Amino acid sequence: MIRVMAMTTPPRPVDVTSLFPELREHSATTTRLHPRPGAPTTADSSVGGPLLWPADEPWPVCTDGDIEGESDLETPPAVRRIREIIATALAREAASGSPYRLTEEESAEMSSCRAERSDHLTGQPVPLIPVAQLYRRDVPDFAGPDDADLLQVLWCGHDHADETWPRVRLYWRRSAGVTRPLEVTPEPPLVLDSYLPVACIVEPEQVREYQYCELLPEDLRERISEWEEEAGEPAGYSYGDHLSVAPGWKVGGFAGWNLFGPRSVDCDECGTAMTLLFTSDLSEWDPEGSWRPVQEAVDAESNPTGVTIGRGYSLYVFRCPASHEHPHVTVMA
């Protein structure tokens, strides 16, 4: 496995608990995964990498044929090759200083890749896509069953008529119990390119988050707003963007309800308030770079996984703290 240097989140521009000590009661840790393109194996925690999957266990499939936007789907090999062509062109631009431009050969190959369509998917069982594999040893905020040391996240590689984000499935495992692993991962014939993660290693880092502002007590929320107007925003930072919820792929912590505002997420089985388990995000840091790891170059790619949810939102997977047997809930925000 090709590894990158450990990633470290820069200190926040201000210690928000020194200003508002009661925020300590509205905080939690989260593990930022810091996925970066690499060559993970089944023995590694990863995003978009191969899963430690039992050879005698059927690979999960989606059997709902109600597919949305089938004309936008491409074969997984075509998606990967198109990404390689674009990366080559971007590298050429960076090295020469010339404008981004594909060669005639590259343009022709991209057109050829997009023409590599297989039969339509309606009525076919479609293999799910590996999204993340996380070992307990690597993730401080791992919150699985006591006998499990491995979380595997998969999703469907296309939209359905009633949903505009991928359908997620979770699998908890005891890795030592997988004595004969699957050697070749099944792939769907067609996918949305935005749902096919680049194979990434992860460099987990635990940081502390503070609850989304609108979910704080009203008095505290008002005082934070007053502070932002008087000191925070004039200095170039705000509670919501720079001090509370970390962006990027992560485990645990809080959701940032930036799309439609906060909503309650309760378990369908028992009504218990659910907690955030896993986040897939468009960007690993904010536009200003406040959350960009100190080891990362200023011009580094902020979406190393290649995944885009909706028009650039986050996908949150919530779990029921009362029982791992209760179904998870997925929210785009």
Backbone hydrogen bonds, N-H to C=O, Kabsch-Sander energy under -0.5 kcal/mol:
donor,donor_aa,acceptor,acceptor_aa,energy
3,R,1,M,-0.5
16,V,14,V,-1.2
18,S,15,D,-1.3
19,L,15,D,-0.8
20,F,16,V,-2.4
23,L,20,F,-2.3
24,R,21,P,-1.8
25,E,22,E,-1.5
26,H,23,L,-1.9
27,S,24,R,-0.8
28,A,209,E,-1.8
30,T,207,V,-2.6
31,T,251,V,-2.7
32,R,30,T,-0.7
32,R,205,E,-2.8
33,L,249,W,-2.4
34,H,249,W,-0.6
36,R,201,I,-2.3
38,G,199,A,-2.2
44,D,41,T,-1.7
46,S,133,Q,-2.7
47,V,200,C,-2.1
48,G,131,V,-1.7
53,W,51,L,-1.5
55,A,180,R,-2.9
57,E,54,P,-1.7
62,C,126,V,-2.8
63,T,61,V,-0.5
65,G,63,T,-0.8
67,I,65,G,-2.1
68,E,159,D,-2.5
72,D,69,G,-1.9
73,L,70,E,-1.5
74,E,191,V,-2.8
79,V,75,T,-2.2
80,R,76,P,-2.3
81,R,77,P,-2.3
82,I,78,A,-2.6
83,R,79,V,-2.0
84,E,80,R,-1.9
85,I,81,R,-2.3
86,I,82,I,-2.4
87,A,83,R,-2.5
88,T,84,E,-2.3
89,A,85,I,-2.1
90,L,86,I,-2.5
91,A,87,A,-2.5
92,R,88,T,-2.1
93,E,89,A,-2.1
94,A,90,L,-2.5
95,A,91,A,-2.3
96,S,92,R,-2.1
97,G,93,E,-2.6
107,S,103,T,-2.7
108,A,104,E,-2.3
109,E,105,E,-2.3
110,M,106,E,-2.5
111,S,107,S,-2.2
112,S,108,A,-2.1
113,C,109,E,-2.6
114,R,110,M,-2.2
115,A,111,S,-0.8
116,E,113,C,-1.4
117,R,115,A,-2.3
124,Q,121,L,-2.7
126,V,62,C,-2.8
128,L,60,P,-2.3
129,I,155,W,-3.2
131,V,153,V,-2.9
132,A,153,V,-1.8
133,Q,46,S,-2.5
134,L,151,L,-2.9
136,R,149,D,-2.7
138,D,135,Y,-1.6
139,V,135,Y,-1.0
139,V,136,R,-0.7
142,F,139,V,-2.0
148,A,145,P,-1.9
149,D,173,R,-2.2
150,L,173,R,-1.5
151,L,134,L,-2.6
152,Q,171,Y,-2.8
153,V,132,A,-2.9
154,L,169,R,-2.5
155,W,129,I,-1.8
156,C,167,R,-1.8
159,D,68,E,-0.5
160,H,163,E,-0.8
161,A,66,D,-1.3
163,E,160,H,-1.7
169,R,154,L,-2.9
171,Y,152,Q,-2.1
173,R,150,L,-2.7
175,S,173,R,-0.7
177,G,174,R,-2.1
178,V,175,S,-1.8
179,T,177,G,-1.3
182,L,53,W,-3.9
191,V,74,E,-3.0
192,L,157,G,-2.7
195,Y,192,L,-2.0
196,L,193,D,-1.1
198,V,305,T,-2.8
200,C,47,V,-3.3
201,I,36,R,-2.3
202,V,45,S,-0.7
203,E,33,L,-2.2
205,E,32,R,-2.2
207,V,30,T,-2.7
209,E,28,A,-3.4
210,Y,244,S,-1.6
211,Q,26,H,-2.7
215,L,212,Y,-2.1
216,L,213,C,-1.9
221,R,217,P,-2.7
222,E,218,E,-2.4
223,R,219,D,-2.0
224,I,220,L,-2.3
225,S,221,R,-2.1
226,E,222,E,-2.2
227,W,223,R,-2.2
228,E,224,I,-2.4
229,E,225,S,-2.0
230,E,226,E,-1.9
231,A,227,W,-3.3
232,G,227,W,-2.0
233,E,228,E,-2.4
235,A,231,A,-1.0
235,A,232,G,-0.7
236,G,233,E,-1.3
237,Y,232,G,-2.0
242,H,238,S,-2.1
243,L,238,S,-0.6
243,L,239,Y,-1.6
244,S,239,Y,-1.3
245,V,240,G,-0.5
246,A,244,S,-0.5
248,G,283,S,-0.7
250,K,279,T,-1.4
251,V,31,T,-1.7
252,G,277,L,-1.4
253,G,29,T,-0.8
257,W,255,A,-0.7
258,N,256,G,-1.9
259,L,333,A,-1.0
261,G,257,W,-0.6
266,D,264,S,-0.5
267,C,272,T,-2.8
271,G,267,C,-1.8
274,M,265,V,-3.0
275,T,319,R,-2.3
276,L,253,G,-0.5
277,L,317,V,-2.9
278,F,317,V,-1.7
279,T,250,K,-2.4
280,S,315,L,-2.3
284,E,302,S,-2.6
289,G,286,D,-1.7
292,R,289,G,-1.1
294,V,8,T,-2.5
296,E,293,P,-1.6
300,A,297,A,-1.8
306,G,303,N,-1.0
308,T,194,S,-1.9
309,I,313,Y,-0.6
310,G,308,T,-0.6
312,G,309,I,-2.1
313,Y,309,I,-3.2
315,L,280,S,-2.9
316,Y,314,S,-0.5
316,Y,331,V,-3.3
317,V,278,F,-2.8
318,F,316,Y,-0.6
318,F,329,V,-3.4
319,R,275,T,-2.9
323,S,320,C,-0.6
326,H,323,S,-0.9
329,V,318,F,-1.8
331,V,316,Y,-2.7
333,A,314,S,-2.3
333,A,331,V,-0.5
